[in-house]
Amino acid sequence: MKLLLDTHIWIWLVENSSRLGAQTAKDLADTANELWLSPVSTWEVLNLHRKKRLSLPSNPDDWLPQALAGIQQHAPLTHEIVRAAERLSLHEDPADRFIAATAQVHGLARISHQL
């Protein structure tokens, strides 16, 4: 299965966080599944870090390559995704809208957690 990670799921995966549910952790560890990430998640992490709402264990330039190491596919941000994001009414947060639209356009299962 092709899994698009929501930003917080990606962060928790990198941190080996216990906040991941048992089924989510199992799905992420299953080598039959392909892990996808949107560049919007990178943008969101860097913005949260800059605003001091997220503390990274190292400099973002050092953290990012390590955090991307387990990701098999990088979902491109396309004009089609932007148009799909504009049609979504379920998310007010622009990052969430782009990630949800990315899953929709590429036929990916979005892995998220209601915060």
N, C-alpha and C positions, 0 to 999 in steps of 0.2 A: 504494500500500500504506500502511496505517496503522501507524506505528512508535512503540511506547512505549519511550522512552529510559530505561535504567537510570541511576541517579544518576551513576555514574562516567563513563558515556558522555556524559551531558549536560555534566558538568564539562569533559571533554576536548574536546567540541564547542565550548564557549564559549572555551576556551583555545587553540583551533586546534592541539591537541596532535598530535604525531606518533605518540602511543600508539594512536590509532584505526587499525585495520587498513585496508588499501586498499579492500576491499569495503565495509566499514562506512562509511568516509568517502564513498565513491561513493553509497551508499544514502542517506546523510544529505543529500548535496548535490543529489540528484535531486528536482527540483521536483514531480514526479508523486507523490512520497511525502509523506504528512502526518505531521508530527512531533507526538507526544503526550507529555505529562509528567504525572506524578502529583504532587499536593501533598506526598506522602510524601518525594519527592526534595528538595523545598525544606526540609522539616523535617530531613532527614538532613544536608544541606549545612550548615544553621545549627547543628545539634548538633556536627558535626565541627569547624566553625569555633570554636564556643564551647569545645570541649575541646582546641583547638589541635592537632588532627590534620589540619586542612586550613587552609591560608593563602589567603585570598581577596585579590585584587589591590587591593581597596578595601573600604570599610565595607559590610557586608552589605546595608544599606538602599539603598546606591548600586549595588551589584553586581547585586542580584536583578532589578530591572527590565531591565537590559541583558541579563542571562543568559536572561530569559524572552522576549526580543524575537523570537527565531527559532522559537519554539514556536507551532504553529498551534492546538493543542487542549489543554485542561487536563482531564485525566481526573478526574472527581469521586470522592471516597472515600465509598462508600456502605455501607449495612448488608449488602448482598449481597456486596460485596467483602470485608468483614470476615469474613463466614461462610465464603466461599471460601478466604480466607487461613488460617483455622483448620483447614480440611480438607487443606491442602497439607502434605506431609511432607518436601519436598525442601529447605526452607530453615529454618535456625534463627534467622537474623537477621530481626527483625520487619519492617524496611523491605523486605528482599528478598521476604518473604512477601506483603506488601501490593502490591508492584509486580507480582509474578508473578500474583497473584490479579486485579489490575486488568486485565492483559493477557488473562487467561482470560475474565473477565466481559464485557469490551467487544470481544472478538474481535480483539485487536491483536497484532502481531508484536513481541515484546519484544527489544530490541537490548541485548545485554549482552556482557561479556567476562569470561572466567574469570580471576580474579586469582590 
